[in-house]
């Protein structure tokens, strides 16, 4: 059974657990092989290179954009990576070889960035294309660092491991992402070699142009499809659970066990993705199941995401959502019966690149829930100038999801639980497929709503 397995940054930073729980476990001899691991950068490394994913704090990329001294920043960054290396010495990392590798890779990146800066200064090219190329170059350093280290540790622990460097620093070939993956994996005997691949893949189309920070999952997905994997496995620091353990407590979050790609899409739509939706689609179409596992509970089977699964018993599988959303209501007395009114509104959503999470309508108003960000607030200002009345409100959205909840009773139980805690439903949506009930509530009640719904529906 050939598996492709992705390891996230938080888990990679605790590589001793990855080594013991995931790679070794109780496997011996040939059981160690027929696995390809796609690794992320160590925790926070990509934040230092680009910007902090949650806070937006700028990284080295911002220095390149502003023409500041990114070279010295990369030197300081390299020292931070060497400190990370020190933490793995006891597990088999050769510190001298590891130091030489990452210093050389950082120097390579500096050389390419310097050349890009010169081309940018000439004024003959589109700055956006150069900026995107610089972003890709910087991002790739983190995965190269963690991937090379992992292979060195494994080889020094008696495991025949191979570093599959998809970053393309050592060639000038104009390959697409798929072509590069095909080339690098075409001559490997998976029965005898354990592969560690970088989460970043260099390609002519630019993996970050389409996927930005979700690029490692796209690499993971494309590798699984290329090698015709029997299963794609994602290792996380938590199980895919009935609710966020950080909100409801680990003891109150139940591993989902089994769900389908439709529910995975619902999660992705509210930013709580089990896997990036553009990474999930190729796997779904290829009929490859995804398994979400907890790095720190290696014997637990985790949660299987498959194409056709429907729970044999009616049950709510997941309660999730976000408190970082806005509800936009467009009201117009002339809307009633007017064909295409919502299409007129959507033209502005398309123009400003804003996608909605929820849409609810009545005779003369349409409510859409969107992410609370700069683009959405810019859109609201424009809508206020065009339409009769526009109201915007900072809210939260909490969703109740499952593959088999299209039965009487679930909506009643959910609304009853919210009512008994005095949590008002500001807006609501559910499609005919009935895999996701979406409740818009006061932002400050979000965590309480998740706790209440998890307790009422997932026990």
C-alpha positions as CSV (number, residue, x, y, z in Angstrom):
1,X,0.0,0.0,0.0
2,X,1.6,3.3,-1.2
3,X,0.7,6.4,0.8
4,X,1.5,10.0,0.4
5,X,1.6,11.8,3.8
6,X,1.8,15.5,4.7
7,X,3.3,16.7,7.9
8,X,2.5,20.3,9.0
9,X,4.8,22.8,10.5
10,X,3.8,22.4,14.1
11,X,4.4,18.7,13.9
12,X,7.7,19.1,12.0
13,X,8.9,21.3,14.9
14,X,8.5,18.3,17.1
15,X,10.3,16.0,14.8
16,X,11.2,13.6,17.5
17,X,7.5,12.7,17.8
18,X,7.2,12.5,14.0
19,X,10.2,10.1,13.9
20,X,8.9,7.9,16.7
21,X,5.1,8.1,16.1
22,X,4.8,8.4,12.3
23,X,7.9,7.3,10.5
24,X,9.1,4.5,12.8
25,X,6.3,3.4,15.0
26,X,6.4,-0.3,15.3
27,X,7.5,-0.8,11.7
28,X,10.5,-2.8,10.8
29,X,12.4,-3.6,7.6
30,X,10.3,-3.2,4.4
31,X,7.4,-1.9,6.4
32,X,9.2,1.5,6.7
33,X,8.9,2.1,3.0
34,X,6.2,2.6,0.3
35,X,5.6,6.1,1.9
36,X,6.2,9.6,0.6
37,X,6.3,12.4,3.1
38,X,5.6,16.0,2.0
39,X,6.9,18.3,4.6
40,X,6.1,21.9,5.6
41,X,8.6,24.3,7.0
42,X,9.2,24.2,10.7
43,X,6.7,26.2,12.8
44,X,6.8,30.0,12.1
45,X,9.6,29.8,9.5
46,X,7.3,30.7,6.6
47,X,5.8,33.5,8.8
48,X,9.4,34.9,9.1
49,X,10.0,34.7,5.4
50,X,6.7,36.1,4.1
51,X,4.3,37.5,6.8
52,X,2.6,36.1,9.8
53,X,-0.4,34.1,8.6
54,X,-2.7,35.2,11.3
55,X,-1.5,38.7,12.4
56,X,-0.1,39.9,9.1
57,X,3.2,41.0,10.7
58,X,5.6,41.5,7.8
59,X,8.6,39.3,7.1
60,X,11.6,39.4,4.8
61,X,9.3,39.5,1.7
62,X,8.2,42.9,2.7
63,X,11.8,44.2,2.8
64,X,12.2,43.0,-0.8
65,X,9.0,44.8,-1.8
66,X,10.2,48.1,-0.2
67,X,13.7,47.9,-1.5
68,X,15.1,47.4,2.0
69,X,18.1,45.3,3.2
70,X,16.6,41.9,2.7
71,X,20.2,40.4,2.4
72,X,21.0,41.1,6.1
73,X,17.6,40.0,7.1
74,X,18.2,36.6,5.4
75,X,21.5,36.3,7.2
76,X,19.7,36.8,10.6
77,X,17.0,34.4,9.4
78,X,19.7,31.8,8.6
79,X,21.0,32.1,12.2
80,X,17.5,31.3,13.5
81,X,17.4,28.2,11.3
82,X,20.8,27.1,12.7
83,X,19.3,27.4,16.2
84,X,16.4,25.2,15.1
85,X,19.0,22.7,13.9
86,X,20.6,22.5,17.3
87,X,17.4,21.1,18.7
88,X,17.7,18.0,16.5
89,X,21.3,17.1,17.2
90,X,20.3,14.4,19.7
91,X,18.0,12.7,17.1
92,X,20.8,12.2,14.5
93,X,21.1,15.5,12.6
94,X,24.6,16.2,11.4
95,X,25.0,19.8,12.4
96,X,27.9,20.6,10.1
97,X,26.3,19.2,7.0
98,X,22.9,20.8,7.9
99,X,24.6,24.2,8.4
100,X,26.4,23.9,5.1
101,X,23.2,23.1,3.2
102,X,21.0,25.9,4.6
103,X,23.7,28.5,4.2
104,X,24.3,27.5,0.6
105,X,20.5,27.6,-0.1
106,X,20.1,31.0,1.5
107,X,23.1,32.3,-0.6
108,X,21.4,30.9,-3.7
109,X,18.2,32.7,-2.8
110,X,20.1,36.0,-2.3
111,X,21.7,35.7,-5.7
112,X,18.4,35.2,-7.5
113,X,16.7,37.9,-5.5
114,X,19.5,40.3,-6.3
115,X,19.0,39.5,-10.0
116,X,15.3,40.0,-9.7
117,X,15.9,43.4,-8.1
118,X,18.0,44.5,-11.0
119,X,15.4,43.5,-13.5
120,X,12.7,45.2,-11.5
121,X,14.8,48.4,-11.3
122,X,15.1,48.4,-15.1
123,X,11.4,49.3,-15.4
124,X,10.9,47.0,-18.4
125,X,8.8,44.3,-16.6
126,X,5.6,44.1,-14.6
127,X,6.5,44.5,-10.9
128,X,3.8,42.2,-9.8
129,X,5.4,39.2,-11.7
130,X,8.8,40.0,-10.1
131,X,7.2,40.3,-6.6
132,X,5.4,37.0,-7.0
133,X,8.6,35.3,-8.1
134,X,10.5,36.7,-5.0
135,X,7.7,35.4,-2.8
136,X,8.0,31.9,-4.2
137,X,11.8,31.9,-3.8
138,X,11.6,32.9,-0.2
139,X,8.8,30.5,0.6
140,X,10.7,27.5,-0.8
141,X,13.6,28.0,1.7
142,X,11.6,26.8,4.6
143,X,10.5,23.5,3.1
144,X,14.0,22.8,1.7
145,X,15.4,23.3,5.2
146,X,13.0,20.9,7.0
147,X,13.1,18.4,4.2
148,X,16.9,18.1,4.0
149,X,17.2,17.9,7.8
150,X,14.6,15.1,7.9
151,X,16.4,13.0,5.3
152,X,19.7,13.5,7.1
153,X,18.2,12.4,10.4
154,X,16.5,9.3,8.8
155,X,19.6,8.2,7.0
156,X,21.6,8.5,10.3
157,X,18.9,6.4,11.9
158,X,19.4,3.6,9.5
159,X,16.4,4.4,7.2
160,X,17.1,4.6,3.5
161,X,15.6,8.1,2.8
162,X,15.8,10.3,-0.3
163,X,15.4,14.1,-0.4
164,X,13.0,15.0,-3.3
165,X,13.8,18.7,-3.7
166,X,11.0,20.2,-5.8
167,X,12.3,23.8,-5.3
168,X,14.2,23.8,-8.6
169,X,17.2,25.8,-7.3
170,X,19.7,23.6,-9.1
171,X,18.2,23.7,-12.6
172,X,17.0,26.2,-15.2
173,X,14.3,23.9,-16.7
174,X,11.0,25.5,-17.6
175,X,8.7,22.8,-16.2
176,X,5.2,23.0,-15.0
177,X,4.4,21.9,-11.5
178,X,3.0,18.6,-12.8
179,X,6.0,18.0,-15.1
180,X,8.5,18.7,-12.3
181,X,6.7,16.2,-10.0
182,X,6.6,13.6,-12.7
183,X,10.3,14.0,-13.4
184,X,11.4,13.8,-9.8
185,X,9.4,10.7,-9.0
186,X,9.7,8.8,-12.2
187,X,12.8,6.6,-11.2
188,X,12.2,5.9,-7.5
189,X,11.7,2.4,-6.2
190,X,9.2,3.1,-3.4
191,X,9.7,-0.5,-2.0
192,X,13.2,0.4,-0.9
193,X,13.3,4.2,-0.5
194,X,11.4,6.4,1.9
195,X,10.9,9.8,0.2
196,X,10.8,13.2,1.8
197,X,9.5,15.9,-0.6
198,X,9.4,19.7,-0.2
199,X,6.0,21.1,0.2
200,X,7.0,23.8,-2.2
201,X,7.2,22.9,-6.0
202,X,8.7,25.2,-8.6
203,X,6.6,25.5,-11.8
204,X,6.2,27.9,-14.7
205,X,2.7,28.7,-13.6
206,X,3.8,29.7,-10.0
207,X,2.3,27.6,-7.3
208,X,1.7,30.5,-5.0
209,X,-0.1,32.6,-7.6
210,X,-3.1,30.3,-7.4
211,X,-2.7,28.8,-3.9
212,X,-0.6,31.2,-1.9
213,X,0.0,29.7,1.6
214,X,-1.9,26.5,0.7
215,X,0.8,25.5,-1.7
216,X,2.2,22.5,0.4
217,X,-1.2,20.8,0.3
218,X,-1.3,21.3,-3.5
219,X,2.1,19.6,-3.8
220,X,0.9,16.8,-1.6
221,X,-2.2,16.3,-3.7
222,X,-0.4,16.4,-7.0
223,X,2.2,13.9,-5.8
224,X,-0.6,11.5,-4.6
225,X,-2.3,11.6,-8.0
226,X,1.0,11.3,-9.9
227,X,2.1,8.1,-8.1
228,X,-1.5,6.7,-7.9
229,X,-1.4,6.5,-4.1
230,X,-3.7,4.2,-2.3
231,X,-4.3,6.8,0.4
232,X,-3.4,10.4,1.2
233,X,-2.6,11.1,4.8
234,X,-2.4,14.4,6.6
235,X,-0.8,14.5,10.0
236,X,-1.9,17.3,12.3
237,X,-1.5,18.3,16.0
238,X,-5.2,17.6,16.6
239,X,-7.8,15.1,15.3
240,X,-10.4,16.4,12.9
241,X,-12.9,16.7,15.7
242,X,-16.5,17.5,16.4
243,X,-15.4,21.0,17.4
244,X,-12.2,22.9,18.0
245,X,-10.5,21.4,21.0
246,X,-9.1,24.9,21.9
247,X,-12.7,26.1,22.3
248,X,-14.5,23.1,23.8
249,X,-11.6,21.3,25.4
250,X,-9.9,18.2,24.2
251,X,-12.1,16.0,26.4
252,X,-15.2,17.4,24.7
253,X,-14.0,17.1,21.1
254,X,-14.8,13.8,19.5
255,X,-12.8,12.6,16.5
256,X,-15.1,12.6,13.5
257,X,-14.0,9.1,12.3
258,X,-15.5,9.2,8.8
259,X,-16.9,11.9,6.5
260,X,-17.0,12.9,2.9
261,X,-15.5,15.4,0.5
262,X,-18.7,17.5,0.5
263,X,-18.3,18.2,4.3
264,X,-14.6,18.9,3.8
265,X,-15.7,21.6,1.2
266,X,-18.0,23.1,3.8
267,X,-15.2,23.3,6.3
268,X,-12.9,24.9,3.7
269,X,-15.6,27.5,2.9
270,X,-15.4,28.8,6.4
271,X,-11.7,28.8,6.6
272,X,-11.4,25.7,8.8
273,X,-10.1,23.5,6.1
274,X,-9.1,19.9,6.7
275,X,-7.4,20.3,3.3
276,X,-7.2,23.2,0.8
277,X,-10.2,22.8,-1.5
278,X,-8.1,23.1,-4.6
279,X,-5.9,20.4,-3.3
280,X,-8.8,18.2,-2.4
281,X,-10.5,18.2,-5.8
282,X,-7.8,16.2,-7.7
283,X,-7.8,13.6,-5.0
284,X,-11.6,13.4,-5.0
285,X,-11.7,13.0,-8.8
286,X,-8.9,10.3,-8.7
287,X,-10.9,8.4,-6.0
288,X,-8.1,8.7,-3.5
289,X,-9.3,8.9,0.1
290,X,-7.8,11.3,2.6
291,X,-7.0,10.3,6.2
292,X,-6.5,13.0,8.9
293,X,-4.4,11.7,11.7
294,X,-3.2,13.1,15.1
295,X,0.6,13.1,15.2
296,X,0.6,12.4,18.9
297,X,-1.9,9.5,18.8
298,X,-0.3,7.3,16.3
299,X,-2.4,4.2,17.0
300,X,-5.7,6.1,16.4
301,X,-7.1,5.5,12.9
302,X,-8.0,9.2,12.6
303,X,-10.7,10.4,10.2
304,X,-11.2,9.1,6.7
305,X,-12.6,11.5,4.0
306,X,-14.0,9.6,1.1
307,X,-16.1,10.5,-1.9
308,X,-19.3,8.5,-1.3
309,X,-19.5,8.1,2.4
310,X,-22.8,8.9,4.1
311,X,-23.2,8.1,7.8
312,X,-25.4,5.1,8.3
313,X,-26.9,6.8,11.4
314,X,-28.1,10.4,11.4
315,X,-25.5,12.4,13.2
316,X,-23.9,15.8,13.3
317,X,-20.2,15.4,12.6
318,X,-18.7,18.8,13.0
319,X,-19.6,22.2,14.6
320,X,-17.3,25.0,13.3
321,X,-17.3,28.5,12.0
322,X,-15.6,31.9,12.3
323,X,-15.9,35.1,14.2
324,X,-14.1,37.1,11.6
325,X,-17.0,37.8,9.2
326,X,-19.3,40.6,8.2
327,X,-23.0,40.4,7.3
328,X,-23.8,42.7,4.4
329,X,-27.5,43.4,3.8
330,X,-28.7,45.1,0.6
331,X,-32.3,46.4,1.0
332,X,-34.3,48.0,-1.8
333,X,-38.2,48.4,-1.9
334,X,-38.0,47.9,-5.7
335,X,-36.3,44.5,-5.4
336,X,-39.4,42.4,-5.1
337,X,-40.0,40.5,-8.3
338,X,-37.2,42.1,-10.2
339,X,-35.4,39.5,-12.2
340,X,-31.6,39.7,-11.9
341,X,-31.3,42.1,-9.0
342,X,-29.0,39.8,-7.1
343,X,-26.9,39.4,-10.3
344,X,-26.4,43.2,-10.3
345,X,-25.1,43.0,-6.8
346,X,-22.8,40.1,-7.6
347,X,-21.1,42.1,-10.4
348,X,-19.6,44.2,-7.6
349,X,-18.5,41.2,-5.6
350,X,-16.7,39.9,-8.7
351,X,-15.1,43.2,-9.4
352,X,-13.7,43.5,-5.9
353,X,-12.8,39.8,-5.6
354,X,-15.1,39.1,-2.7
355,X,-16.7,35.6,-2.2
356,X,-19.6,35.1,0.1
357,X,-20.0,32.3,2.7
358,X,-23.7,32.6,3.2
359,X,-26.6,34.1,1.2
360,X,-30.1,34.6,2.6
361,X,-32.9,36.5,0.9
362,X,-36.4,37.8,1.4
363,X,-38.7,39.9,-0.8
364,X,-36.7,43.1,-0.7
365,X,-33.4,42.4,0.9
366,X,-30.4,40.1,0.4
367,X,-27.9,39.3,3.2
368,X,-24.5,37.9,2.4
369,X,-21.8,36.9,4.9
370,X,-18.2,37.7,3.8
371,X,-14.7,37.6,5.4
372,X,-13.9,40.7,7.5
373,X,-11.0,42.1,5.5
374,X,-9.9,45.2,3.6
375,X,-11.4,44.0,0.3
376,X,-14.8,43.5,1.9
377,X,-14.8,46.9,3.5
378,X,-13.9,48.5,0.2
379,X,-16.8,46.6,-1.4
380,X,-19.2,47.9,1.3
381,X,-18.3,51.5,0.6
382,X,-19.0,51.0,-3.1
383,X,-22.3,49.2,-2.5
384,X,-23.5,52.1,-0.2
385,X,-23.0,54.5,-3.1
386,X,-25.0,52.3,-5.6
387,X,-27.9,50.7,-3.7
388,X,-30.9,52.2,-1.8
389,X,-29.8,50.9,1.6
390,X,-26.8,48.9,2.7
391,X,-26.1,47.8,6.2
392,X,-22.9,46.0,7.4
393,X,-22.4,44.3,10.7
394,X,-19.5,42.5,12.4
395,X,-20.8,39.1,13.2
396,X,-19.8,35.4,13.6
397,X,-21.0,32.4,11.7
398,X,-21.3,29.0,13.3
399,X,-22.1,25.9,11.2
400,X,-23.5,22.4,12.0
401,X,-22.3,19.9,9.4
402,X,-22.8,16.2,8.6
403,X,-23.2,13.7,5.8
404,X,-26.6,12.6,7.2
405,X,-28.5,15.4,8.9
406,X,-31.3,15.8,6.3
407,X,-33.9,14.6,8.8
408,X,-36.4,16.4,11.0
409,X,-35.1,17.3,14.4
410,X,-31.5,18.6,13.9
411,X,-32.5,22.2,13.1
412,X,-34.9,22.2,16.0
413,X,-32.2,20.9,18.4
414,X,-29.7,23.4,17.2
415,X,-31.9,26.4,17.5
416,X,-33.3,25.2,20.8
417,X,-29.8,25.0,22.2
418,X,-28.9,28.5,21.0
419,X,-32.2,29.9,22.4
420,X,-31.7,28.3,25.8
421,X,-28.4,30.2,26.1
422,X,-29.9,33.4,24.9
423,X,-28.0,33.4,21.6
424,X,-30.1,35.1,18.9
425,X,-29.9,33.9,15.3
426,X,-29.4,37.0,13.1
427,X,-29.6,35.1,9.8
428,X,-29.7,31.5,8.7
429,X,-29.1,29.4,5.6
430,X,-29.3,25.7,4.5
431,X,-29.3,24.3,1.0
432,X,-31.5,21.4,-0.3
433,X,-28.5,19.1,0.1
434,X,-28.8,19.6,3.9
435,X,-25.2,19.0,4.9
436,X,-24.6,22.4,6.5
437,X,-26.8,24.6,8.7
438,X,-25.3,28.1,8.9
439,X,-26.2,30.4,11.8
440,X,-25.2,34.1,11.9
441,X,-24.9,35.3,15.5
442,X,-23.4,38.1,17.5
443,X,-19.6,38.0,17.2
444,X,-19.0,38.0,20.9
445,X,-21.1,34.8,21.4
446,X,-19.2,32.7,18.9
447,X,-17.1,30.5,21.3
448,X,-20.2,30.0,23.5
449,X,-22.3,29.0,20.5
450,X,-19.7,26.4,19.4
451,X,-19.6,24.9,23.0
452,X,-23.4,24.8,23.2
453,X,-23.9,23.2,19.8
454,X,-21.2,20.7,20.3
455,X,-22.7,19.7,23.6
456,X,-26.2,19.5,22.3
457,X,-25.6,17.7,19.0
458,X,-22.3,15.8,19.0
459,X,-22.4,13.8,22.3
